[in-house]
């Protein structure tokens, strides 16, 4: 059985979300949540960085997935995290007074699957 939650066009960096998702892949739900909370509080680091904005958004989606798993009556101790990260659509934010070009904002699609093993 699986529980799934998605968020599209989240305003976080693709690179940082990919690094964080690779670190929590195939972890149990409790260990993954603990790692993300430690990164937000800057108790642990990944490659010398904390990736706080990406961790906050991933933790938000993970909690939503956990709520979906509870509603499906899945055993929370046997759930493992399978994240998917893709680049979002391109959004160009304009600059004032038509100077130069606008800049591309960072957007990422996140999907987290909790699988019972």
N, C-alpha and C positions, 0 to 999 in steps of 0.2 A: 504494500500500500504506500501511497505517496501523498504528500501535501505540497501545494505549489503556491507561491506568491510572486508577483511581478511588479516592477516599476519601470516605466518608459521615460526616456529623456530626463533622467536625473542629472542635476547640475554638478556632477563630479568628474574628475579626471579619469579617462579610460585606463591609463597606465597604472595609477595608484589603486584603482579598484581591482584591476587584474592581479596585482601583487598580493593584495589582501585576500582576494578570493582563492588564489592558489595556496595560500597559507592555511585557510580553513577547510579546504576540500577534504572530504572523507573523514572529518572530525566528528565526534559525537556532538549533539546539540549543546550540552552543558559546557564542554571544553571550548567550542567555537564561540559561544557567548562570552565566556570568561576571557578569552584572548582579545575579542573586540573591545570589551569594557576596559581591559588593561591598556590597550593601545590608546583609547580615548583619554584615560586618566594619565597617560604617559608613564606607566610603570614598566612596560616592555616596549621594545622597538623591533621593527623589521628592517634589516639592512641600514640601521642607524636612523630611520625615520619613523614617525608615528602615524601618518596618514589619517588624521583625526576626522576630516570632513567625509572621506570615503567610508571610514568605519562607522560613523554615525548613521549614514544612509543605509549601509548594509545591515547594521543592527536593527534598524527600523523595519526593514523588509523581513529579516529573520524572525522578529517578534510577531509579525503578521502571519508568517508561515507557521509558527508555533501555535498561534490561535486557530489556524485552519486545521492543524493536526489534532488539536484538542476536540474540535467540533466533529472530526471524523473518528474519534475514540481510538487514536493510535497510542501505543505505549511510548511515552516520552523518553524513557531510558534507552530505547533501542533505535532512536532516530539518528541518522547520519546526514551531514550537509553535502549537497551537490550544487554548487553555484555555477551560473552561466553569465558571462559578461560579453556584451556586444556594443559596438559604437552606435550612438544614437544619431538622429537626424541632424543636419547642419543648420545652425541658426546664426545668422550674421547680425550682430548688434551694430547699429549705425553710430557714427561719430557726429559731433555737433558741427554745424555750419558747413556741411559737405566738404570737410577737409579729408583728403586721402580716402582710404577704404575703411569699412567697419572691421571689427575683429570677430573671429568665429568663437562662439561660446562652447564650453565643454559640455557634452551631453553623452550619457551612457545608459544603455538598457541593462537592467539587472533582473535576473530570474533565479530564485532560490528554491530548490526542491529538497524536501526532507523525506528520506527513504527509510522505511522500517526494515531492519535486517535481523 
